[in-house]
Amino acid sequence: MNTDSQALEATFSTLVISIASSAVVHLGLEKNPQTGKLEKNLNIAQYSIDLLVLLKDKTRNNLTESEKNYLDAIIQDLQMKFVQAK
């Protein structure tokens, strides 16, 4: 089915995964969808991780337990991958 005609739902998890995807690309773990190449830019990867930490701080006590756990797991995973990439 063609998803272009379907409305995309804006959710907390899609926001998190969107930012996390940027970090993954800039850590050089996935190909850049625009160039089709693996590219590493640790400054942008760190910026994306920092955005997720900021989101966590600003949404403290306003997330469901599931959302909190999801965000925590994503941040922890990306931080570990960042250290490995350095």
C-alpha positions as CSV (number, residue, x, y, z in Angstrom):
1,M,0.0,0.0,0.0
2,N,1.3,3.5,-0.8
3,T,2.1,5.3,2.4
4,D,2.5,8.7,0.7
5,S,-1.3,9.1,0.8
6,Q,-1.6,8.1,4.5
7,A,-1.3,10.7,7.2
8,L,1.7,10.2,9.4
9,E,1.0,10.2,13.1
10,A,3.2,12.5,15.2
11,T,4.1,10.6,18.4
12,F,6.7,10.9,21.1
13,S,8.4,7.7,19.8
14,T,8.6,8.9,16.2
15,L,10.2,12.2,17.4
16,V,12.8,10.2,19.4
17,I,13.5,7.8,16.6
18,S,13.9,10.7,14.1
19,I,16.5,12.3,16.3
20,A,18.2,9.0,17.1
21,S,18.3,8.1,13.4
22,S,20.3,11.3,12.7
23,A,22.8,10.2,15.4
24,V,23.1,6.7,14.0
25,V,23.8,8.1,10.5
26,H,26.4,10.6,11.8
27,L,28.1,7.9,13.9
28,G,28.7,6.1,10.6
29,L,26.6,3.1,11.5
30,E,24.1,3.6,8.7
31,K,24.4,5.0,5.2
32,N,23.4,8.6,4.7
33,P,20.1,8.4,2.8
34,Q,21.0,11.4,0.7
35,T,24.4,10.2,-0.4
36,G,24.1,6.5,0.0
37,K,27.5,6.5,1.8
38,L,28.7,5.8,5.3
39,E,29.8,9.2,6.8
40,K,31.0,9.9,10.2
41,N,30.5,13.3,11.8
42,L,30.9,13.0,15.6
43,N,30.0,16.6,16.2
44,I,26.6,16.2,14.7
45,A,26.1,12.8,16.3
46,Q,26.9,14.4,19.7
47,Y,24.4,17.2,18.9
48,S,21.7,14.7,18.2
49,I,22.4,12.8,21.4
50,D,22.4,16.1,23.3
51,L,19.0,16.9,21.8
52,L,17.6,13.7,23.2
53,V,19.1,14.4,26.6
54,L,17.5,17.9,26.5
55,L,14.2,16.3,25.5
56,K,14.5,13.9,28.5
57,D,15.2,16.8,30.9
58,K,12.4,19.0,29.6
59,T,9.8,16.2,29.7
60,R,10.8,14.9,33.1
61,N,7.7,13.8,35.1
62,N,5.5,14.3,32.0
63,L,6.2,10.9,30.2
64,T,4.6,7.6,30.6
65,E,6.8,4.9,32.1
66,S,7.0,3.3,28.7
67,E,8.1,6.5,27.0
68,K,10.6,7.2,29.7
69,N,12.2,3.8,29.4
70,Y,12.2,4.0,25.6
71,L,14.0,7.4,25.7
72,D,16.5,6.2,28.4
73,A,17.3,3.1,26.4
74,I,17.9,5.1,23.2
75,I,20.1,7.6,24.9
76,Q,22.2,5.0,26.7
77,D,22.6,3.0,23.5
78,L,23.7,6.0,21.5
79,Q,26.1,7.2,24.2
80,M,27.8,3.8,24.2
81,K,28.0,3.8,20.4
82,F,29.4,7.3,20.5
83,V,32.2,6.3,22.9
84,Q,33.0,3.3,20.6
85,A,33.1,5.6,17.6
86,K,35.6,8.0,19.1
